[in-house]
Amino acid sequence: MIFKRWFKPKWQHENPTIRQLAIAELDQQTPEQKEILHELAFNDGTEAVRRAALERLNEFSLWWQASKHESAERLKQFAEQQLVQMLLDNRVSAQLKQQFIAECHRSSVLEKLAIAETDAELKLQLLLRLQRQDLYLAALQDPVLSLTQKQSLFALIADDKALEKVTRHSSAELLPLLQTELSQRQEQKQKPERLRKQVTLVLARLNAVREKTDIAQAQQQWTELQQLWATIEPELHLLPAEEASEAQQKHQRIVQLTDAMLAPRLALLAAEQAKQQQQAQQQKLLQQFTQQLQMLQQQTGSLIAAGDLNAASAQQQALDTLTAQIKAEQPDPAVLQALQQRIGQLQQQLDQLPLLAEALAQAARLLAELSAQPLPVAAQAEKAYQGFKDLQNHWQQITRSAGALLPQQFSDSYQALVQQWREHCEPLLAQQQRQIRQLRSKLAEFKRLHAEGRFKVLFGLWKGIQQELTELNPVQLVQLEKDLQACSEMIAELTDLQAYIATPRKQALIAEMQQLLDEPDLSINDRATRIKQARAQWNTLGRADAALEETLNQQFNQLSEQAFAPCRDFYAAQDQQRAHAEVARQQIIATLLQAQANPPQGRELDMLLQQQQQRWQQAGAVSREHFAMLQQAYKAAVQPLKQLQQTAWQQAAEAKQQLIAQAKQLAENAGGPQVEQVKQLQQQWKLLGFAGNRVDQQLWTEFRAACDAFFARRQQQRDDETAQLNVWRQQVSALLAAVSSLELTSLTESQLREQLQQLNDVDTADDKALRQQQQQLRQQLTGQLAALEKQAEAGQYQQLFSALAKPDVVAADLPGLYRLVFNQQQETMSRADLTLALEWAAGQPSPVELAGARQRVQMQLLSDKHNSGGNLSQNELLGRWLQHGPLRADEADLLARVRTLYLA
């Protein structure tokens, strides 16, 4: 600063700030000044100066050089930022940019370029240079790269899971490509293992071929497996080399062993196949000639059935021709024998053409007779079906005579008639047999019950038997005649015995009905029960004596009606009450349906449902069949209103639960502002509707507990705050009192500063009295410190000027602040001028005779201020004044003048 020479260029000034300011005045277009900027940019010792010079030059090559060789990390990073920014702003030629990317080895710079680059080709080149998986993954989401460029990055991303995560946020165009890539990778991962399993399986199956006993199947499977191996073998390179070689060796050994085993067996197979082929050829001949013989036989039968015996006889020539063809083919003996047997049968039929013609005529007549017979009714089914079976036996005899010459239409017609008769008669016959079995079973049951003495049920059983007998035909009745005769005799004996027993009992029941008429106080239920029981007993007694039966029945019926009259009147009254109850219930339903059109809300809806439900319960009984219908209508009418009620209850419950949650939250942090909030919650609770009998009281209890907890916590907080405030006031008062009691003049500077710091740390909050006391103490301490500092400064000046008054003064005699500058002899301005400068800086007058010199010094100081950009303080001028060292004898007046400036 003030110790250097004055007329050096500003860019060489010791002060870095001045050098930095001087850079702005240098022109980077002028070669000489540009060289100075270069020198400052790379050789200056201050980072800020180097940065300013680089910014003034602002050339890409220089930023590049600084990013590589700059020692200051911060400036180095700034240079990198400038490089990147210039590259991104396209302030660099494409060739230079390509060269930079190719030669740059700073991954941080390349990474910044890769992230911000907008040119797709350069961005891809940067990504390939960096070889970073995270950048590859980020580039897949970058819209700068084309779809083809992104696809080229797939192979560079090794982490399948990371690639799979990209699919969750990828574009619609990229997603199919990513999925395909992942599928192919998964396929490639699984392929060696699948190939290994496939190789093992195919070799095992090839090896197992030798164990097969069927040589034909073994040969077929061997061929198929060899073809399969041919498709697998080109992919063996996917397996480890040793494993692939071992598989090929195993295959060669299996091939050698299998070929050695199959060769002799294949020779035998070829012979066997030739034999089978010969047999197949013979079988084919047999089938061919058999079909021709059958056709010839059918033609002959048709001619015979048509009565054309001449044409049928002409079939002999066709048979002779076919026989000659068979001999010409020279079939095997077995085939020839089978064909000759058929030829013999046909020849025999041709020889017996007259007899065959008669048999066919009989067959036609029999078919006509069978067709003419009508299907029998149920009563005639058994006899008619037996006659039909006799005709069937006759048909069998005719067909045996005709043999294979019987026309097919004859056989079809016969089978249709047989099917028709069987479907008609067999169900009828089965039903008749079932009826016979059932009646035999009932007759046996009748005899068993009679033997056991259970006579009451026999009359009903016999009545049922009589009804079923009407459905039987005379033939069936004959089968049951003996059992029916025995049961009829038994029932006759029981009828006589029943009349003997029933007459006195029926008379007793009539007397009981008469007695019931004489008991008017009997309850309706008891009366009805006794009449019902008497009627049931009367029905079980059966018939009385024939002469008395009708009279007794009339008397019993008349007395029963008279005895039941009070019950009938009672039941009529009950019916009328039920009718009134039904009308009342219908009115309730109508009221509910009317309420659905404009349903009430809140309490009104609750009262409506409660009133109507109470009316429904008190409406009285209705008939069972009407009650079900009314109950269904009532449920249909009340259900929508109940749903509205349940919805309102649910909404009220949810709203109350929200209020409870808010109250609980406020209770956890009870404070002054929350009081009004809790009161608002209480008011809101009053406005909410009913939430249901089961829930409402529970919610109220929970809400009340939360509010009580809030006010309890708030009261506790108030008590705690009051206690803490009292303690705090006591502590602050004690501290202020302790500071106030100190004798400030007896304290050192450090003690005063410690007390001031302690006083400043005290928080007096909103306590006005404590804050005023604190402010007063702070002013006292601050004033005492200022007095001490002024006293110390005056002591230093006293020491300084006392030492300077000595002619042999040395630096050690001076205060430590001035020792370094004393007697440095580097100051160019004279001590007399510096004295004038000190007087001018202190605003004190100089001797009158020195007015011109003072003005000159003043101009020089102003010039220095303009050149350096800073002000010279009075202490700096004193330091320059001290550089002249001890005072000479002629400078005593100068010391006196300077002394008066500092020690008045």
DRENDOSE-174111 format. One record per residue (C-alpha): residue in one letter; x, y, z. Coordinates in steps of 0.5 Angstrom, whole numbers, plus 2048, in hexadecimal, padded with zeros to 3 digits. Example, Ala and Ser with C-alpha at 12.3 -4.5 7.8 and 13.67 -1.06 7.14 Angstrom:
2
A8197F7810/S81B7FE80E/
//
This chain:
904
M800800800/I803806803/F80A803803/K80B8027FB/R80D8077F6/W80880C7F3/F80980C7EB/K8088047EA/P8038027E5/K7FC8017E9/W7FC7FA7E6/Q8037F97EA/H8007FC7F0/E8017F87F7/N7FA7F87F8/P7F67F37F4/T7F07F77F4/I7F37FD7F1/R7F67F87EC/Q7EF7F57EB/L7EC7FC7E9/A7F27FD7E4/I7F07F77E0/A7EA7FB7DE/E7EE8007DB/L7F27FB7D7/D7F07FA7D0/Q7F07F37CE/Q7F07F57C6/T7F77F87C7/P7FD7F37C7/E8017F67CC/Q7FB7F77D1/K7F97F07CF/E7FF7ED7D1/I7FF7F17D8/L7F87ED7D9/H7FB7E77D7/E8007E87DC/L7FB7EA7E1/A7F77E47DF/F7FC7DE7E1/N8017E17E5/D7FE7E67EA/G7FE7E47F1/T7F77E67F3/E7F17E17F0/A7EC7E77EF/V7F17EB7EB/R7F27E57E7/R7EB7E47E6/A7EA7EB7E4/A7EF7EA7DF/L7EC7E47DC/E7E57E77DC/R7E87ED7D8/L7EC7E97D3/N7E67E47D3/E7E97DF7CE/F7E77D87CD/S7EE7D67CD/L7F07DA7D3/W7EA7D77D7/W7EC7D07D5/Q7F47D17D7/A7F17D47DD/S7ED7CE7DF/K7F37C97DE/H7F87CD7E1/E7F57D27E6/S7F77D07ED/A7F17D37F1/E7EC7CE7F1/R7E67D47F1/L7E97D77EB/K7EA7D17E7/Q7E37CF7E8/F7E17D67E6/A7E57D57E0/E7E27CE7DE/Q7DB7D27DF/Q7DD7D77DA/L7DF7D17D5/V7D97CE7D6/Q7D57D47D5/M7D87D67CF/L7D87CF7CC/L7D07CF7CE/D7CF7D67CB/N7D27D47C4/R7D87DA7C5/V7DD7D47C3/S7DE7D27BC/A7DB7CB7BB/Q7E27C87B9/L7E57CB7BF/K7E07C87C3/Q7E17C17C0/Q7E87C27C2/F7E77C47C9/I7E27BE7CA/A7E87BA7C7/E7EE7BC7CB/C7EA7BE7D2/H7EB7B97D7/R7E77BC7DD/S7E17B87DE/S7DE7BE7E2/V7DE7C27DC/L7DC7BD7D7/E7D67BB7DB/K7D47C27DC/L7D47C37D4/A7D17BC7D3/I7CB7BE7D8/A7CA7C57D5/E7CC7C47CD/T7C67C57C8/D7C97C27C2/A7C87BA7C2/E7CE7B87BF/L7D37BC7C3/K7CE7B97C9/L7CF7B27C7/Q7D77B37C6/L7D77B67CD/L7D37B07D0/L7D87AB7CD/R7DE7AF7CF/L7DB7AF7D6/Q7D97A77D7/R7D57A97DD/Q7CF7A47DE/D7CB7AA7E1/L7CC7AE7DC/Y7C97A97D7/L7C37A87DB/A7C27AF7DB/A7C37B07D4/L7BD7AB7D2/Q7B97B17D5/D7BC7B67D1/P7B87B97CC/V7BE7BB7C8/L7C07B47C6/S7BC7B17C0/L7B97AA7C1/T7BE7A77BD/Q7C47AA7C2/K7C07A87C8/Q7C07A17C5/S7C77A17C4/L7C87A27CC/F7C579C7CE/A7CB7977CD/L7CF79C7D1/I7CA79B7D7/A7CC7957DB/D7C77967E1/D7C17927DF/K7BD7957E5/A7BF79C7E3/L7BD79B7DC/E7B67987DF/K7B579F7E3/V7B67A37DD/T7B079F7DA/R7AB7A27E0/H7AC7AA7DD/S7AE7A97D6/S7AB7AB7D0/A7A67A77CC/E7AA7A77C6/L7B07A47CA/L7AC7A07CF/P7AC79A7CA/L7B379A7C8/L7B579A7CF/Q7B07947D1/T7B37907CA/E7BA7927CD/L7B878F7D4/S7B57897D1/Q7BB7877CD/R7C07887D3/Q7BB7847D7/E7BB77F7D1/Q7C377F7D0/K7C477E7D8/Q7BF7787D8/K7C17757D1/P7C87727D4/E7C476E7DA/R7BE76C7D5/L7C376A7D0/R7C77667D5/K7C07627D7/Q7BE7617D0/V7C575E7CE/T7C575A7D5/L7BE7577D3/V7BF7567CB/L7C57527CD/A7C174E7D2/R7BC74D7CD/L7C174B7C8/N7C47467CD/A7BD7437CF/V7BC7417C8/R7C073B7C8/E7BB7387CE/K7B57387CA/T7B37317C7/D7AE7347C2/I7B47357BC/A7AF7397B8/Q7AD73E7BD/A7B573E7BF/Q7B77407B8/Q7B27457B7/Q7B47487BE/W7BB7487BC/T7BA74C7B6/E7B67517B9/L7BB7527BF/Q7C17537BA/Q7BD7587B7/L7BC75C7BD/W7C375B7BF/A7C575E7B8/T7C17647BA/I7C47657C1/E7CC7637BF/P7CD76A7BC/E7CB76E7C3/L7D076A7C7/H7D57707C7/L7D07737CC/L7D376E7D1/P7DA76E7D4/A7DF76B7CF/E7E07657D3/E7D97637D4/A7D77647CD/S7DD75F7CB/E7DB75A7D0/A7D375A7CD/Q7D67597C6/Q7DA7537C8/K7D47507CC/H7D07517C6/Q7D574D7C1/R7D67487C6/I7CE7477C7/V7CE7477BF/Q7D37417BE/L7D073D7C3/T7C973E7C1/D7CB73D7B9/A7CE7367BB/M7C87347BF/L7C37367BA/A7C67337B4/P7C572C7B5/R7BE72D7B7/L7BC7327B2/A7BE72C7AD/L7B97287B1/L7B472E7B0/A7B472E7A9/A7B37277A8/E7AD7277AD/Q7AA72D7A9/A7AB72A7A2/K7A77247A5/Q7A27297A8/Q7A172C7A1/Q7A072679E/Q79B7247A3/A79772B7A2/Q79772A79B/Q79472379C/Q78F7267A1/K78D72C79C/L78C726796/L78772379B/Q78472979D/Q78372B795/F780725793/T77C724799/Q77972B798/Q777728791/L774722793/Q770726798/M76E72A792/L76C72578E/Q768721793/Q764728795/Q76272878D/T76072178D/G75C722793/S759728790/L75772578A/I75471F78E/A750724792/A74D72778B/G74B720789/D750720783/L753719783/N75671A77C/A75A72077E/A75C71C784/S75E716781/A76371B77C/Q76771C782/Q76A716782/Q76E71877C/A77171E780/L773719786/D777715781/T77A71B77E/L77C71D786/T77E716787/A783717781/Q78671D784/I78771B78B/K78B715788/A78F719783/E79171D789/Q79471778D/P793719794/D79571579A/P79270F79C/A78E7127A2/V78C71879E/L78A713798/Q78670F79D/A7827147A0/L780717799/Q77E710797/Q77A70F79D/R77671579B/I776713793/G77370D796/Q76D71079A/L76B714794/Q76C70E78F/Q76770A794/Q762710794/L76271178C/D76170978C/Q75B70A791/L75871078D/P75070D78D/L75170C794/L754712796/A74E716792/E749712796/A74C71479D/L74C71C79A/A74571B798/Q74371979F/A74871E7A3/A74472379F/R73D7217A1/L73F7207A8/L7417277A8/A73B7297A5/E7377267AA/L73B7297B0/S73A7307AD/A73372F7AD/Q73272D7B4/P7307337B8/L7347357BF/P7307327C5/V72C7367CB/A72F7347D2/A72972F7D3/Q72B72B7CD/A73372C7CD/E7357267D0/K7317217CB/A7337257C5/Y73A7267C7/Q73B71E7C8/G73871D7C1/F73D7227BE/K74271E7C1/D7407187BD/L74071C7B7/Q74771E7B9/N7497167B9/H7467157B2/W74A71B7AF/Q7517187B2/Q74F7117AE/I74E7157A8/T7557197A9/R7597137AA/S7567107A3/A7587167A0/G75E7187A3/A76371E7A0/L75E71E79A/L75872179E/P75872979C/Q75A72E7A1/Q7537327A0/F75072B7A3/S75472B7A9/D7537337AA/S74C7327AA/Y74C72C7AF/Q7507307B4/A74C7367B3/L7467327B5/V74972E7BB/Q74C7357BE/Q7457387BD/W7417327C1/R7477317C6/E7467397C8/H73F7397C8/C73D7327CC/E7437317D0/P7427387D4/L73A7357D5/L73C72E7D7/A7417317DC/Q73C7367DF/Q7377307E0/Q73C72C7E3/R73E7327E8/Q7367327EA/I73672B7EB/R73C72B7F0/Q7397317F3/L73272E7F4/R7357287F7/S73A72C7FC/K7337307FE/L72F7297FF/A735726803/E73572C807/F72E72C808/K72F72580B/R73472680F/L73172C813/H72B728813/A72F722817/E73272881B/G72B72A81D/R72C73181B/F725732818/K72473A817/V72973A812/L72673480E/F72073880B/G72473E808/L729739805/W723735802/K72073B7FF/G72773C7FC/I7277357F9/Q7207367F6/Q72273C7F2/E7287397EF/L7247337ED/T7207377E8/E7267387E4/L7287307E3/N72572C7DD/P7217267DE/V7287227DD/Q72B7257E3/L7257257E7/V72571D7E6/Q72D71D7E9/L72A7207EF/E72471D7F0/K7267187F6/D72971E7FA/L7237237F9/Q71E71E7FB/A72271D802/C722724803/S71B725801/E719720807/M71D72480C/I71B72B80B/A71372880B/E715725812/L71872C814/T712730811/D70D72C816/L71272D81C/Q71373581B/A70B73681B/Y70B732821/I710737825/A70F73D821/T70873E823/P70873F82B/R70F74382A/K70B748825/Q70574982A/A70A74B82F/L70D75082B/I70775382A/A705753831/E70C757832/M70A75C82D/Q70375D830/Q70775E837/L70C763833/L706767832/D704768839/E70B76B83B/P70B772838/D71077583D/L715770839/S71B774836/I71B77582E/N72277182D/D71F76B832/R71976B82E/A71C76A828/T72176582A/R71C76182D/I717761826/K71D760822/Q71F75A826/A718757826/R71875881E/A71E75481D/Q71C74E822/W71574E81E/N71974D818/T71D74781A/L71774381D/G715741816/R70D73F814/A70873E81A/D702739819/A6FF73A812/A6F873C815/L6FB74281A/E701744816/E6FE74A812/T6FA74C819/L70074C81D/N704750817/Q6FF756817/Q6FE75681F/F70675781F/N70775C81A/Q70176081D/L704760824/S70B762821/E70876881E/Q70476A824/A70A769828/F70F76D823/A70A773823/P70E777828/C715775825/R71277881E/D71077E821/F71777F825/Y71A77E81E/A71678381B/A718788820/Q71F78681F/D71E787817/Q71B78E818/Q72179081D/R72678D818/A723791812/H723798816/A72B796818/E72C795810/V72979C80F/A72D79F814/R73479C811/Q73279E80A/Q7317A580D/I7387A4810/I73B7A2809/A7377A8806/T73B7AD80B/L7417AA809/L7417AA802/Q73E7B1802/A7447B3806/Q7497B0801/A7477B57FC/N7497BB801/P74D7B8806/P74E7BC80D/Q7557BD80F/G7597BC816/R7557BB81C/E74E7BC818/L7507B5814/D7527B281B/M74B7B481E/L7477B1818/L74B7AB818/Q74A7AA81F/Q7427AC81F/Q7417A7819/Q7457A181C/Q7417A2822/R73A7A281F/W73C79C81B/Q73E798821/Q73779A824/A73379A81E/G730793820/A73078C81D/V72E78A816/S72D784812/R733780810/E733780809/H732788809/F73778980E/A73C78780A/M73A78B804/L739791809/Q74079080C/Q744790805/A740796803/Y74279980A/K749797809/A74979A802/A7467A1805/V74B7A280B/Q75179F808/P7537A6804/L7517AA80A/K7567A680E/Q75B7A6809/L75B7AE809/Q75B7AD811/Q7617A9811/T7647AD80C/A7637B3810/W7657B0816/Q76C7AE812/Q76D7B5810/A76C7B7817/A7707B281A/E7767B4815/A7757BB816/K7757BA81E/Q77B7B581D/Q77F7BB819/L77D7C081F/I7807BB824/A7867BA820/Q7877C2820/A7867C2827/K78B7BD829/Q7907C0824/L78F7C7828/A78F7C382F/E7967C182D/N7997C882C/A7947CC831/G7957D4830/G7927DB830/P7907DB829/Q78D7D4829/V7887D682E/E7837D9829/Q7847D3824/V7827CE82A/K77C7D382B/Q77A7D3824/L77A7CB824/Q7767CB82A/Q7717CF826/Q7717CB820/W7707C5824/K7697C8826/L7677C981F/L7697C281C/G7637BD81C/F7627B6820/A7677B181E/G7637AB820/N7617A8827/R7677A3827/V76D7A8825/D76A7AF827/Q76B7AF82E/Q7727AB82D/L7747B1829/W7727B682E/T7767B3833/E77C7B382F/F77B7BA82D/R77A7BC834/A7807B9836/A7847BC831/C7827C3833/D7837C283A/A78A7C0839/F78B7C6835/F7897CB83A/A78D7C7840/R7937C783B/R7927CE83A/Q7917D0842/Q7977CC843/Q79B7D083E/R7997D6841/D79B7D4848/D7A27D2845/E7A37D8841/T7A17DC847/A7A67D884B/Q7AC7D9846/L7AA7E0845/N7AB7E184C/V7B27DD84D/W7B47E1846/R7B37E8849/Q7B67E6850/Q7BC7E484C/V7BD7EA847/S7BC7EE84D/A7C17EB851/L7C67EB84B/L7C47F384A/A7C57F4851/A7CC7F1851/V7CE7F584B/S7CC7FB84E/S7D07FA854/L7D67FA851/E7DB7FF851/L7DD80184A/T7E380584B/S7E67FF84E/L7E57FA848/T7EA7F9843/E7E87F983B/S7E77F283B/Q7E37F1841/L7DF7F783E/R7DE7F3838/E7DC7ED83B/Q7D77F1840/L7D47F4839/Q7D37ED836/Q7D07EA83C/L7CB7F083C/N7CA7F0834/D7C87E8835/V7C27EA83A/D7BC7E9837/T7B77EE83A/A7B17ED836/D7AB7F1837/D7AD7F383E/K7AE7FB83D/A7B17FC844/L7B67F7843/R7B87F983C/Q7B980083E/Q7BD7FE843/Q7C17FA83E/Q7C280083A/Q7C580483F/L7CA7FF841/R7CC7FE83A/Q7CD806839/Q7D180683F/L7D580083D/T7D6803836/G7D880A839/Q7DD80783D/L7E0802838/A7E1809833/A7E480C839/L7E980783A/E7EB806832/K7EC80E832/Q7F080D838/A7F4808835/E7F580B82E/A7F7812832/G7FC80D836/Q7FF80A82F/Y80081182C/Q803814832/Q80880E832/L80980F82B/F80B81782B/S80F816831/A81381182E/L814816828/A81681B82C/K81C81782E/P822818828/D824811829/V81D80E828/V81D807826/A817803823/A8177FF82A/D81580582D/L80F806829/P80880382A/G8077FC827/L8027FF821/Y80880481F/R80E80081F/L80E7FD818/V80D803814/F812807819/N819809815/Q81780580F/Q81A80B80A/Q815809804/E81180F804/T8128147FF/M80E81A802/S81281E807/R81081E80E/A80E82680E/D809824808/L80781E80C/T806823812/L80282780E/A7FE82180B/L7FC81F812/E7FA826814/W7F582680E/A7F381F80F/A7F1821816/G7EE828814/Q7F382C818/P7F6832816/S7FD833814/P802838815/V80083E810/E80783F80D/L80683780A/A7FF839807/G802838800/A806831802/R7FF82F805/Q7FB8307FF/R80182C7FB/V800826800/Q7F98267FF/M7F98267F8/Q7FE8207F8/L7FA81C7FD/L7F381D7F8/S7F781B7F2/D7FA8157F6/K7F28137F8/H7F08147F1/N7F680F7EE/S7F580A7F4/G7ED80A7F5/G7EE80A7FC/N7EE810802/L7F4810806/S7F381080E/Q7F6814813/N7F980E816/E7FC80C80F/L7FF81380F/L802813816/G80580C814/R80880F80E/W80B815812/L80E810817/Q81280D811/H817812811/G819810818/P81C81481E/L81B81B81D/R82182081C/A822826820/D81E82B81B/E81882681B/A816828822/D81182D820/L80E82781B/L80D822821/A80A828825/R805829820/V80382281F/R803821826/T7FE826827/L7F9822822/Y7F981C826/L7FA81F82D/A7F682582E/
//
